[in-house]
Amino acid sequence: MAKIAVELQGVVAQREEHGTPGHVNAQILAKGNGWTVADVVCTSGPRDRVFEEQHAQTCIVMVTAGSFQYRGQSRSGPGRQLMTPGSILLGSAGQCYECGHQHGIGDRCLAFWYTPDYFERLAADAGTRGRLDFPVLRLPAMRELSPLVARACAGLAAQAGFTNEAGQKRGRIGTPWEELSVQLAARTVQLLSGVSIGSGNSLPSAEARVTRAVRMIDRYPSSRLTLGSLAREAGLSPYHFLRTFERLAGLTPHQYVLRARLRAAAVRLAAGPAKILDIALDCGFGDISNFNRAFRAEFGVSPRAFRMQSGRSLS
């Protein structure tokens, strides 16, 4: 995750150096019959105008770095959600939406786009019937999605930056993007059957405070991030910060920090041969036993087994 965030910071710095308006750049990573995966980098900030757009296809989008506000119309009505690393943006084909950066500059996402017919078939295969428009605008960072998010981020981090004959950006290792797109769609529709429908609207002032804390965690996930230090960054008392953060981000600050560290560790395990102990310490875990226990609870396997599985899937 660190490499992905650093690359975003570099693009944002170039934009600020040249004084150009914010813009969105989508680089296709892979595509097939009915599905597309893209690396989407946005350099917009508070001074850039927000435009209403429309989802051309069904989309499930992983936020990998930065943060932004997502406003749209779900089945439950209009709503606004704070998007943070690890959370999943949901968009139905034909749905109008807006993305704003009132409290920070830039974000980077992995966008999985599906044609409506193809997504309908995937949903049916996953056991979902009835309406396929999403009932909510966002899924928070969830344990059930952590393995998929980590594998996708490892694939993104491994991209070498050159394109093949089809104009697709390819990396040093072959990421199974089609498998990931199918698994992500199926898991998302299954999870949504247990998600309560609600607008989850929030005040911009609360979003700004939580965004500052989220970006601090995203920038320094291995640092000593206590509830008190994060609350001071947000300008709130620990009690109000805890309540506000959980309401907006969908999980507590401790859970968010732990999940951010585990995602970073999983990406490093999948992408390189570094020692597991070194990865654990670099990602903010005090000892290997705590890391192993947290990793197994999050991903269902040991760090060593996760590395072996990732090596097979990415080979």
C-alpha positions in Angstrom: 0.0 0.0 0.0 2.9 2.3 0.7 4.2 2.2 -2.8 0.7 2.9 -4.2 0.3 5.9 -1.9 3.8 7.2 -2.7 3.1 7.1 -6.4 -0.1 9.0 -5.9 1.7 11.7 -3.9 4.2 12.0 -6.7 1.5 12.7 -9.3 -0.2 15.2 -7.0 3.1 17.0 -6.4 3.6 17.3 -10.1 0.2 18.7 -10.5 0.8 21.3 -7.8 4.2 22.2 -9.2 2.8 23.0 -12.7 -0.4 24.6 -11.3 -2.6 22.5 -13.6 -6.3 21.7 -12.7 -7.1 18.4 -11.2 -8.0 15.6 -13.5 -8.8 11.9 -13.6 -6.6 9.4 -15.5 -7.8 5.8 -15.9 -5.2 3.3 -17.1 -6.7 -0.1 -18.2 -4.9 -3.0 -16.5 -6.9 -5.8 -18.1 -10.2 -6.4 -19.8 -12.3 -9.2 -21.2 -15.8 -10.0 -22.4 -18.0 -8.0 -20.0 -15.4 -6.8 -17.5 -12.6 -4.2 -17.2 -10.1 -3.4 -14.5 -8.5 0.0 -14.4 -6.0 2.0 -12.2 -7.8 5.3 -11.7 -5.8 8.2 -10.3 -7.4 11.5 -9.5 -5.5 14.7 -8.7 -8.5 16.9 -7.8 -8.6 19.0 -4.6 -10.7 21.4 -2.7 -10.4 24.1 -5.4 -11.5 22.0 -8.3 -15.1 22.1 -9.4 -17.2 19.0 -8.8 -19.2 17.7 -11.8 -22.2 15.3 -11.9 -21.3 12.2 -13.8 -23.0 8.9 -14.6 -21.9 5.4 -14.2 -21.8 3.8 -17.7 -21.6 0.3 -16.3 -21.9 -1.5 -12.9 -18.8 -0.7 -10.9 -17.1 -2.0 -7.7 -14.2 0.3 -6.9 -11.5 -0.4 -4.3 -10.0 2.8 -2.8 -6.2 2.2 -2.5 -4.9 5.6 -1.5 -6.2 9.1 -0.6 -9.8 9.9 0.3 -12.8 11.6 -1.2 -16.6 12.2 -0.8 -18.9 10.2 -2.9 -22.4 11.5 -3.4 -25.1 9.5 -5.3 -28.5 7.9 -5.5 -28.8 4.4 -4.1 -31.9 2.3 -3.7 -32.4 3.9 -0.3 -32.3 7.4 -1.7 -29.7 10.1 -2.1 -26.6 9.8 0.2 -23.1 10.9 0.8 -20.2 8.7 1.9 -16.6 9.3 2.9 -14.4 7.0 0.9 -11.1 5.8 2.5 -8.4 3.2 1.7 -9.8 -0.3 1.9 -13.4 0.8 1.4 -15.5 -0.2 -1.6 -17.4 2.3 -3.8 -20.6 0.9 -5.4 -22.2 2.2 -8.5 -25.1 0.9 -10.6 -25.3 1.3 -14.4 -27.0 4.6 -15.2 -26.6 6.0 -11.6 -25.7 9.7 -11.4 -23.0 10.6 -8.9 -20.4 13.2 -7.8 -16.9 12.8 -6.3 -15.5 15.7 -4.3 -12.2 16.4 -2.5 -13.2 19.1 -0.1 -10.7 18.0 2.6 -7.6 16.7 0.7 -6.0 16.4 -2.7 -6.0 13.2 -4.7 -7.0 9.6 -4.6 -6.2 6.3 -6.3 -8.6 3.5 -6.9 -8.8 0.1 -8.6 -12.0 0.2 -10.6 -13.8 -3.0 -11.6 -16.3 -2.3 -14.3 -19.0 -4.8 -15.5 -21.5 -4.7 -18.3 -25.0 -5.0 -16.8 -25.7 -8.4 -18.5 -22.4 -9.8 -17.3 -22.9 -8.6 -13.8 -26.4 -10.0 -13.7 -25.0 -13.4 -14.6 -22.3 -13.2 -11.9 -24.9 -12.2 -9.3 -27.2 -15.1 -10.3 -24.3 -17.5 -10.1 -23.6 -16.2 -6.6 -27.1 -16.9 -5.5 -28.6 -13.4 -5.8 -32.0 -12.8 -7.3 -34.2 -9.8 -7.7 -33.1 -6.2 -8.1 -29.4 -5.7 -8.9 -29.1 -2.0 -8.3 -26.9 -1.5 -5.2 -28.9 -0.7 -2.0 -26.0 1.3 -0.5 -23.2 3.5 -1.9 -20.3 2.0 0.0 -19.0 -1.0 1.9 -16.4 -0.1 4.6 -13.1 -1.9 4.9 -14.3 -5.4 5.8 -12.6 -8.5 6.9 -14.6 -10.5 4.4 -13.0 -8.5 1.6 -9.5 -8.1 2.9 -7.9 -11.1 1.0 -9.3 -9.8 -2.3 -8.2 -6.2 -1.6 -4.7 -7.3 -0.7 -4.3 -9.5 -3.8 -5.6 -6.6 -6.0 -3.3 -4.1 -4.4 -0.3 -6.5 -4.8 -1.1 -6.7 -8.5 -1.3 -2.9 -8.7 2.0 -2.4 -6.9 3.7 -4.9 -9.2 2.8 -3.0 -12.4 5.9 -2.1 -14.4 4.4 0.8 -16.3 4.5 -0.5 -19.9 1.7 -1.5 -22.2 1.1 -4.5 -24.5 -0.2 -4.5 -28.0 -3.8 -4.2 -26.7 -3.0 -1.0 -24.8 -3.2 -2.7 -21.4 -0.7 -1.9 -18.7 1.3 -5.0 -17.8 3.5 -5.8 -14.8 6.4 -8.1 -14.1 4.0 -10.7 -12.8 0.7 -11.8 -14.2 -2.1 -10.8 -11.8 -5.3 -12.9 -12.2 -7.5 -9.8 -12.8 -10.4 -11.8 -14.3 -10.5 -14.1 -11.3 -10.4 -11.2 -9.0 -13.2 -9.4 -10.8 -15.5 -12.4 -10.6 -14.6 -13.1 -6.9 -15.1 -9.4 -6.0 -18.5 -9.2 -7.7 -19.8 -12.4 -6.1 -18.5 -11.6 -2.7 -20.0 -8.1 -2.8 -23.5 -9.1 -3.7 -23.4 -11.8 -1.1 -22.3 -9.3 1.6 -24.9 -6.8 0.5 -27.7 -9.2 1.4 -26.8 -8.6 5.1 -26.1 -4.9 4.9 -28.8 -2.6 6.4 -30.1 0.0 4.0 -29.5 3.6 5.2 -28.3 6.9 3.7 -25.4 7.3 6.2 -25.3 11.1 5.5 -22.7 13.1 7.4 -21.8 16.7 7.9 -18.9 18.1 5.9 -17.2 19.3 9.1 -17.2 15.8 10.6 -15.9 14.4 7.3 -13.1 16.9 7.2 -12.0 15.9 10.8 -12.1 12.1 10.1 -10.4 12.6 6.7 -7.4 14.3 8.4 -7.1 11.2 10.7 -7.6 8.8 7.8 -4.9 10.4 5.7 -2.5 10.4 8.7 -3.1 6.6 9.1 -2.6 6.1 5.4 0.6 8.0 5.4 2.1 6.5 8.6 0.4 3.1 9.2 3.3 1.7 11.1 3.6 4.7 13.5 2.3 4.6 17.1 -1.2 5.8 16.3 -3.2 6.0 19.5 -6.8 7.1 19.9 -5.6 10.2 21.6 -3.1 11.2 18.9 -5.7 10.6 16.2 -8.3 12.5 18.1 -5.9 15.5 18.4 -5.3 15.4 14.7 -9.0 15.5 14.1 -9.5 18.2 16.7 -12.1 16.2 18.7 -12.2 14.6 22.2 -11.4 10.9 22.1 -15.0 10.0 22.9 -16.5 12.1 20.1 -13.7 11.1 17.7 -14.3 7.4 18.3 -18.1 7.8 17.7 -17.6 10.0 14.6 -14.9 7.9 13.1 -16.8 4.6 13.5 -20.0 6.2 12.0 -18.2 7.6 9.0 -15.5 4.9 8.3 -17.6 1.9 9.3 -15.2 0.6 11.9 -13.3 1.8 14.9 -9.9 3.7 14.6 -8.1 0.7 16.1 -9.7 -1.7 13.6 -8.9 0.7 10.8 -5.2 1.0 11.8 -4.9 -2.8 12.3 -6.5 -3.4 8.9 -4.3 -0.9 7.2 -1.2 -2.5 8.6 -2.3 -6.0 7.7 -3.1 -4.9 4.1 0.4 -3.4 3.8 1.9 -6.6 5.2 -0.1 -8.7 2.8 1.0 -6.7 -0.2 4.6 -7.1 0.8 4.2 -10.8 1.3 2.6 -11.3 -2.1 5.1 -9.0 -3.9 8.5 -9.9 -2.6 10.8 -12.2 -0.7 11.4 -10.2 2.5 11.6 -12.0 5.8 8.2 -12.3 7.5 9.7 -11.0 10.7 11.0 -7.9 9.0 7.7 -7.3 7.3 5.8 -7.6 10.6 8.1 -5.1 12.3 8.2 -2.7 9.4 4.4 -2.7 9.3 4.0 -1.7 13.0 3.6 -5.0 14.8 5.6 -5.3 18.0 6.3 -9.1 17.7 5.9 -11.9 15.3 3.3 -13.8 17.4 0.9 -10.9 17.5 1.4 -10.4 13.8 0.8 -14.1 13.0 -2.4 -14.2 15.1 -3.8 -11.0 13.6 -2.9 -12.0 10.1 -4.6 -15.4 10.4 -7.7 -13.8 11.9 -7.9 -11.3 9.0 -7.0 -13.6 6.1 -7.8 -17.1 7.3 -4.3 -18.4 6.7 -0.8 -17.9 8.1 1.5 -15.3 6.5 3.7 -18.1 5.1 0.6 -19.8 3.5 -0.6 -16.5 2.2 2.7 -15.9 0.4 2.7 -19.4 -1.1 -0.9 -19.0 -2.3 -0.1 -15.6 -3.7 2.9 -16.9 -5.5 0.9 -19.5 -7.2 -1.9 -17.2 -8.2 0.5 -14.5 -9.5 2.9 -16.8 -11.3 
